[in-house]
Amino acid sequence: MSADAETKRSRPCKGKRLRYRRFVERLITQISENPESFNVESAAFPPSLQEDKDKLGKLMHRMQCYRDQVKAGIEIDIAKDLVFRDCL
């Protein structure tokens, strides 16, 4: 096995990816319905995200960016851009 193969991280299984996507979609729905009262810090995150502080921080940042964009009235096509690369 080469050094590259040892350092390469495997991707989560399909079930984990689907659960994560559904969780993000639920957060997006909550933000879209009421962006003023949504608080990212008070959201209930699954244990798998609570254990991974890097992933949790990244998700919280993405949701804060999305909330700011919704507040500003910027149209976002969720189906096309689930990653929210352009934060305000």
C-alpha positions in Angstrom: 0.0 0.0 0.0 1.4 3.4 -0.9 1.6 6.4 1.4 -1.2 8.2 -0.5 -3.6 5.3 0.1 -2.8 5.3 3.8 -3.5 9.0 4.3 -6.6 9.1 2.1 -9.7 9.3 4.1 -12.6 7.1 3.2 -16.0 8.7 2.6 -18.9 8.0 4.9 -21.3 5.2 3.9 -24.4 6.0 1.9 -26.6 5.9 5.0 -24.6 8.5 6.8 -24.5 10.7 3.8 -28.2 10.5 3.4 -28.9 11.1 7.1 -26.6 14.2 7.0 -28.3 15.5 3.9 -31.8 15.1 5.4 -30.6 16.8 8.6 -29.2 19.8 6.6 -32.5 19.9 4.7 -34.4 20.1 8.0 -32.2 23.0 9.2 -32.7 24.8 5.9 -36.5 24.4 6.2 -36.4 25.8 9.7 -34.3 28.7 8.6 -36.5 29.4 5.6 -39.6 29.4 7.7 -38.3 31.8 10.3 -34.8 33.1 9.8 -35.1 35.8 12.6 -35.7 33.3 15.4 -33.4 30.5 14.2 -30.3 30.1 16.4 -27.6 27.8 15.1 -26.1 27.3 18.6 -29.4 26.1 20.0 -30.1 23.6 17.2 -30.0 19.9 18.2 -27.2 18.2 16.4 -26.8 14.5 16.1 -24.1 12.8 18.2 -22.0 12.0 15.1 -21.6 15.8 14.5 -21.2 16.7 18.1 -18.2 14.4 18.3 -16.5 15.9 15.2 -15.9 19.5 16.1 -14.5 20.4 12.7 -17.5 19.1 10.8 -19.8 20.7 13.3 -18.1 24.1 13.0 -18.3 23.9 9.2 -22.0 23.1 9.3 -22.8 25.8 11.8 -20.9 28.3 9.6 -22.8 27.2 6.5 -26.2 27.5 8.3 -25.3 31.0 9.6 -24.4 32.0 6.0 -27.6 30.6 4.7 -29.6 32.4 7.4 -27.9 35.7 6.6 -28.6 35.2 2.9 -32.3 34.5 3.6 -32.5 37.6 5.8 -30.9 39.7 3.0 -33.5 38.3 0.5 -30.9 36.6 -1.7 -32.5 33.8 -3.8 -30.7 30.5 -3.3 -31.5 27.3 -5.2 -31.0 24.7 -2.5 -31.1 21.8 -5.0 -28.2 23.2 -7.0 -26.1 24.7 -4.2 -26.4 22.7 -1.0 -22.8 23.7 -0.1 -23.4 27.4 0.1 -20.0 28.3 -1.2 -20.6 32.1 -1.3 -21.2 33.4 2.2 -21.8 37.1 2.8 
